[in-house]
Amino acid sequence: MKNLILLELHKLRFPIIFTLILGMIASVVLCSTIYKSYALEHQLEVWEVGFTFFNFTFPLVAVLPTCWLLYFERKNEFVKYTLPRTSKRKYLFSKWIVIAGSASLIMFCISFIGVVTALYIIPPIEIIYGWISPDTDEPAPSLIHFHFAAELFLEKPLLYGLLLSIWKGLVCGVVATMGFGFSLFSRNLFVILTGPFIYMLLDNYLMQMLAFDALRLYVAFEPTSELVENISILSFLVGPMLALL
Amino acid sequence: MIPLYINISLDVLSIFCIIYLVGRDKISLNLHLLKWFLFLWLYCYFDSLQWIGQENFIIFPVQSRAAIAGLFVLILFINSFIMKASHIEIVFLTLFVYVIWFLIRLASMTWIDFAGWSETLLPLLTVGISLTVVILEMTTFKQYLISELTSFVKIIIVCVFGLLFYIVLTSVNQQQLIISPALITFIVIVLLAVFCWMVYEQRQSQIMRNRLKVIEEYIPIIDDLVAEVRSRQHEFSNKLLAISSVLHSSENMDQARLEVEKYIENVQLTKGQYELLNMDHKVIAGFLYTKMKRAEQSNIVIKIDRSVPVDSLPCEDYDLIEILGILVDNAIEACYGGESIVIKFHKRNARYELTVSNPGEYISNDQFMQFFKLGYSTKSTYSKDRGYGLYNVQQIAKQYNGKVIARNEQMSEMMVTIGVQF
C-alpha cells in the first residue's frame, strides 16, 4: 500500500507542486493587494477579502492537478496492467488517498499562507468602522456582532485562520473525492475536471431556490459568506455530505 | 423594457451562434443542442434573477465574477459534448468562442452608445450581428476560414482573451463601462483587423503546406511507376529480336500472330498504367497508383475514364486527393475480388464531374441521402469512429460551390456511383 501511494505521488508530483506554488503565490498576491480598496476592522479580514477568488474556484483547485490521471489510465488501459500485480481495490484506494490528500494539502497551504500574509506580512491596516451602532448612533465595531466565531476571530486570529484553513483543506478533499468518483466512470475529461465546479454552481442555485442558503457547499467552505445567525453545525456538514453522496 | 427571459434567450442564442461558427466542422446540428441551450439558459436566468436592479456586468448574461467563471466552465463543458475535437482543441475553441463573442458584444455596446439607442437593444443587436456573421461565414467567407488552429493562432487567442477579459472585469460598474466607448471601439477595430489578417495569412500558409505535403507524398510514387515500366521495358531490344525470330520461324501467319501476341503481352502497359503515365496531373496520378496497387492486393481492378484534364477541376490538389481517397476506399471496401471500380473525370452540362463507381445493388435516394450525414455508416457495427468520409466529401464540395452526386447506373452490370460535381 505504501509503495502504491508513493508511486501515485511520483506520478503526480509535478502538477501537485506546480499548483501548490502557483496557488500560494496567487494567495499572497491577492491578500497583499485586494484589501486596499476595502474598509476593514481587523487585520485578518485582509485574508478574507483576498481569499474570495479561491472561495469559488476551490473545486477546480481540488481536481485539476490530479483527477485527470485515472481518466488517461483508463483510456490507455493502464489500469488493466495493474490488475495482475495488485488488487483493484488497493490500487484505487491508494489513488483516492493521494488525490484527496493532495487536494487537502494544497488548499490548506494556499489558505494558511494567506493567513500568515495577512497577519504578519501586510502592514497594520487602518481600522475603519462602517457600522453605526443603534445604541450610540456612532460608528462602532461590528465584527463581534456579525462575524462567524467572532471571539476566536478577534482574540486568536492565527488559531482561527489555522482551524479554518484545515477545514477548507478537508472540504477540498471531499470535492476531490467527487472528482475521483467522476474519473472512475466518466468518459469525458471535462466532466471529470469541471464536474465538481458545475456541481457547486448548481448546488448554490438549487439551495438558494429552496431557501436552504446556509446549507450550501459554498457556505461550508466559507462560513462567513452567510449571515452568522443562519450558520449552524449543519452548514458545515450538509454541503460536503451531499457532495459525497 | 424587454423581459429578462427574452434578454437571456437572445444572449444564449448569440453564444450558441458563435459556438457553431467556431466549431462548424465539428458540430452536428441535432436536438442535443437544444438541451444544452436550455441548460445554459437556466444557469444565466437563475443568476440574473438574483441581481435584478443591481446589474454589475451588462456585457455578460450573468452578473457576478463567480458566475462569469461558471459561464466559461459551462461553455467548456457544453463544447466537450457537442464538438468532436481533442481536449486541448476544445479548450482553445472555447476561448475563441469567448473572444469572438466579447468582440461582438463590445462592438454592439459601442454602436448603441454612438447611435444613442436604448441599452435594452444590446442583446438584440448582439444576436443580430452574431447571426449575420454565421450567415456570412456559411455563404461568403467559408473558403477563407479553416478549422485547425495553429500554435501562433492559439497564442494570439489566449492573449486577446486575456486582454478582453481584463477590459470586461475592470469595467464593472452600474449600467455602464468605465472605459471610454471610443477606446473600446478602437480596440475592437484593431483586434478585428488583426483577426482578419491572421485568418487570411493562416489560410494561405495552410494551402501552401497542404500543397507541399501532397507533392512530397505522391510525386515519388509516380517515379516508382516509371521505374516499374522501365524495368519491364529494359529488355525491349531482346523482345524485338525474339519477335523477329518468331516471324522467321513460324510456319504460317496465324501461328506467328499468336506467338507475337504472347510476347507483347508481357511488354504492354495495362490500360490503367497507360492512363496514369499520360495523366496531366502527376500528384493525382501518384495517388491513384497507390490506390491501384492496394486494390490489386484484393484482386480488384481500378479503371480510369478521363475525358478532361485533371488540372481543369476547380479544386485544390489536397482536397481532390481527400475526395478521391474517401470515394475509392469506400468503393474498395464495397467490392469483392474480381470486380472493377471505375473512376471518371468528365464534363457534363458545363460542370466538371468526378465520380467513382463500384458494382452494387440498387440504392434508394433516401439511403443515398443518409450516406452523407455525419456519423452515418453502413459499417458502424465494427467501429464507432465511422461515418465521417462522405460527410467530409460533401463539406469539401460545398467549399467549392459544388455538390455531391449519388446515383445507380446500369453499365455492364448495376453500379453505384458517388462523386462530386464542381
Interface residues (C-beta under 8 A of the other chain):
Chain A: F56 T57 L60 N188 L189 F190 V191 T194 F197 I198 L201 Y205 Q208 M209
Chain B: Y43 F46 D47 Q50 R65 A66 A67 A69 G70 V73 L74 L76 F77 N79 S80 F81 H87 I90
